[in-house]
Amino acid sequence: METAVLAQRTVAPPGSNDPREPVMPAPRVIADVSSYEQMLAALRDRVNELQVNGERFDEYCGLPKGYLSKLIGIKPIRRLGMTSFAPVLAGLGLRGGLMSLAGRWMR
């Protein structure tokens, strides 16, 4: 059984040499976005992938009832902002990142 567990491990924790210590799987790229609309579409896809119930999600994340649909619905009436961005990403098991595109910046 230990062999099966070790086979699933793909990324070791920093500074860890203990094979018994749990290891997180390598992150999976969910989407590559370059606009707010693309980000919303990616969040909608993630909600569908996880089969999220909106009202339970709102409660879990500490958002007002029905807020997720106001944020990422087809015609959003609210925008993800400083208060809602982190709880929504965390609730969907996501983390953001920025990439530099070589040669695609203005001087």
C-alpha positions in Angstrom: 0.0 0.0 0.0 2.9 2.4 0.8 4.1 2.0 -2.8 0.7 3.0 -4.2 0.7 6.1 -2.0 4.2 7.0 -3.0 3.3 6.6 -6.7 0.6 9.3 -6.4 3.1 11.8 -5.0 4.4 14.2 -7.6 5.6 17.3 -5.7 7.5 17.1 -2.5 7.0 19.8 0.2 9.9 22.3 0.3 12.7 21.0 2.5 11.1 17.6 3.2 13.0 14.4 2.9 10.5 12.3 4.9 8.7 9.9 2.5 5.9 9.5 5.1 5.0 13.2 4.8 2.0 13.9 2.6 2.8 15.4 -0.7 0.4 17.6 -2.7 -0.2 16.6 -6.4 1.2 19.0 -9.0 -1.2 21.9 -9.8 -3.3 21.6 -12.9 -3.8 24.6 -15.2 -7.5 25.2 -15.3 -7.5 28.1 -17.8 -5.3 30.7 -19.4 -7.1 34.1 -19.3 -6.2 37.6 -20.5 -9.5 39.4 -19.8 -12.1 39.6 -17.1 -14.7 37.9 -19.4 -12.3 35.0 -19.9 -11.8 34.7 -16.2 -15.5 34.6 -15.6 -15.9 31.9 -18.2 -13.2 29.9 -16.6 -14.8 30.3 -13.2 -18.2 29.1 -14.7 -16.4 26.1 -16.2 -14.9 25.3 -12.8 -18.3 25.6 -11.0 -19.8 23.2 -13.6 -16.8 20.8 -13.3 -17.3 20.6 -9.5 -21.1 20.6 -9.7 -21.3 23.4 -7.2 -24.6 24.3 -5.6 -24.6 28.1 -5.6 -26.3 28.7 -2.3 -24.3 26.1 -0.4 -21.2 27.7 -2.0 -22.2 31.1 -0.9 -22.6 29.9 2.7 -19.3 28.0 2.6 -17.4 31.0 1.4 -19.2 33.5 3.7 -20.9 35.3 0.8 -24.4 36.6 0.8 -27.1 34.2 -0.4 -27.2 34.1 -4.2 -24.0 36.1 -4.6 -22.1 33.6 -6.7 -24.7 33.8 -9.5 -24.6 37.6 -9.3 -20.8 37.4 -9.8 -20.4 34.8 -12.5 -23.8 34.4 -14.1 -24.3 34.9 -17.8 -25.2 38.5 -17.2 -23.3 39.3 -14.0 -24.8 42.2 -11.9 -21.8 42.3 -9.5 -18.1 42.2 -10.2 -15.5 40.2 -8.4 -13.7 42.6 -6.2 -11.4 43.0 -3.1 -14.0 41.3 -0.8 -15.2 38.5 -3.0 -12.2 37.5 -5.2 -10.3 35.5 -2.5 -13.2 33.6 -1.1 -14.5 32.6 -4.6 -11.1 31.4 -5.7 -10.5 29.5 -2.4 -14.0 28.0 -2.5 -13.3 26.6 -6.0 -9.9 25.3 -5.0 -8.1 27.8 -7.2 -5.1 30.1 -7.0 -4.2 32.9 -9.4 -0.9 33.5 -11.2 0.6 35.9 -13.6 2.9 35.0 -16.5 5.4 37.1 -18.4 5.1 36.8 -22.2 8.5 37.2 -23.7 8.7 40.2 -26.0 5.1 41.2 -25.5 5.5 44.3 -23.4 6.0 48.0 -24.2 9.1 49.9 -23.3 
